């Protein structure tokens, strides 16, 4: 067998249909778009249009709510923390902060703070300084002899002085 004898299996590559290339092609002239009308022209965008009837996406009720100023936390499980201690990336004597977790490579970025979740097992007593932790994560860390300090992820808004009347 030579390189010039290599070929695909028959039917493996289907050639695309080139429309608008002459009457003899079978898809020439109107190119399968029919005759006249808005949909025969270019630049048509009437996908959700139902002929003036109220479209389905407007007939259905709205659901849910997206809080515009919601906090986005970087999440990490206690099992990943234990794996990092076992691998020698984290020292059990040092307080674990968000910046340390980024430096070690356990999380990519801090976002609005770090939240510890309780999946996995932890045997090492770590001191964590994070923005949040689930109840089972706090229980697991304290059971292992560690401590969780939950600090506010955003500074509290300054109170305006009360106006004397």
C-alpha positions in Angstrom: 0.0 0.0 0.0 1.3 3.4 -0.9 0.3 6.9 0.4 -1.4 7.8 -2.8 -3.6 4.7 -2.5 -5.0 5.7 0.9 -8.7 6.8 0.9 -11.6 7.2 3.2 -14.3 4.6 3.4 -17.2 5.3 0.9 -19.7 7.6 2.6 -17.4 8.6 5.4 -17.3 12.2 4.3 -20.4 13.8 3.0 -20.0 16.9 0.8 -22.1 19.8 1.9 -24.9 21.0 -0.4 -24.0 24.3 -2.1 -27.2 26.1 -2.7 -27.8 28.9 -5.2 -25.4 27.5 -7.8 -27.6 27.2 -10.9 -30.9 25.6 -12.0 -29.2 22.3 -12.9 -28.0 21.6 -9.3 -31.6 21.1 -8.1 -31.1 23.8 -5.4 -30.5 26.8 -7.6 -32.4 30.1 -8.2 -34.4 30.4 -4.9 -32.0 28.0 -3.1 -34.8 26.1 -1.3 -36.3 29.2 0.3 -39.5 29.3 -1.8 -40.7 32.4 -3.6 -40.8 36.0 -2.2 -41.7 36.9 1.4 -39.7 37.9 4.4 -38.2 34.4 5.0 -36.8 34.3 1.5 -34.6 37.4 2.2 -31.4 37.5 4.2 -31.2 38.8 7.7 -34.5 37.3 9.0 -34.9 36.9 12.8 -38.5 35.8 13.6 -37.7 32.6 15.5 -40.1 33.2 18.4 -42.8 34.9 16.3 -46.1 33.1 16.2 -48.0 35.2 13.7 -49.1 37.8 16.2 -50.3 35.3 18.8 -48.7 35.7 22.2 -45.5 33.6 22.0 -45.0 30.6 24.2 -42.1 32.2 26.1 -44.4 35.1 27.1 -47.4 32.9 27.9 -45.5 30.8 30.4 -45.1 32.2 34.0 -41.8 33.6 35.2 -40.0 31.4 37.7 -37.3 32.1 40.2 -35.2 35.0 41.2 -31.6 35.9 40.6 -30.2 38.1 43.3 -28.2 40.9 41.6 -25.7 41.4 44.5 -25.3 37.8 45.6 -21.9 36.7 47.0 -19.9 34.1 45.0 -17.7 31.9 47.2 -14.7 29.8 46.3 -15.7 26.4 47.7 -13.3 23.7 49.1 -14.1 20.4 50.7 -12.4 19.2 53.9 -11.2 16.1 52.0 -9.2 18.3 49.7 -7.6 20.1 52.7 -6.6 16.7 54.2 -5.1 15.6 50.8 -3.1 18.9 50.7 -1.8 18.2 54.2 -0.8 14.7 53.3 0.9 15.9 50.1 2.9 18.4 52.2 1.3 21.5 50.5 -0.3 22.7 53.8 1.4 23.0 57.2 -0.9 22.0 60.1 0.7 24.7 62.4 -0.1 27.6 60.0 -3.5 29.3 60.0 -5.1 28.5 56.6 -6.4 31.7 54.9 -7.9 32.3 51.4 -4.6 33.7 50.1 -2.7 30.7 51.3 -5.1 28.3 49.5 -4.6 30.3 46.3 -0.8 30.2 46.8 -0.8 26.5 47.3 -3.1 25.9 44.3 -6.2 24.5 46.1 -8.4 27.2 44.8 -8.0 29.4 41.7 -9.2 32.8 43.1 -10.7 34.1 46.3 -13.9 35.7 44.7 -16.0 37.0 47.7 -14.3 34.6 50.1 -13.8 30.9 50.8 -16.5 28.6 52.0 -15.5 25.2 53.5 -17.8 22.2 52.7 -17.9 18.9 54.6 -17.3 16.3 51.9 -14.5 13.9 52.7 -12.6 13.1 55.9 -10.1 15.3 57.8 -7.7 13.9 60.4 -5.4 16.9 60.9 -6.4 19.7 63.3 -6.2 22.8 61.1 -7.0 26.4 62.0 -9.0 28.0 59.2 -9.7 31.7 58.7 -12.5 31.7 56.1 -15.7 33.5 55.0 -18.0 30.6 55.7 -18.3 26.9 56.5 -21.1 24.4 56.5 -22.2 22.9 59.8 -20.9 19.4 59.0 -17.5 20.9 57.9 -17.2 22.8 61.2 -18.1 19.6 63.2 -15.5 17.6 61.2 -12.7 20.1 61.7 -13.4 20.6 65.4 -13.6 16.8 65.9 -10.1 16.5 64.3 -8.8 19.1 66.8 -9.0 22.1 64.6 -10.7 25.5 64.7 -12.8 27.5 62.2 -12.8 31.3 62.4 -15.6 32.7 60.2 -14.8 36.3 59.2 -17.1 38.6 57.2 -16.3 38.4 53.5 -17.3 42.1 52.9 -16.9 45.0 55.2 -20.0 46.2 57.0 -21.5 49.4 55.5 -20.8 52.5 57.5 -23.7 53.8 59.4 -24.8 57.3 58.8 -24.9 59.6 61.9 -28.5 60.1 63.2 -29.8 63.7 62.5 -30.9 65.5 65.6 -34.3 67.0 65.4 
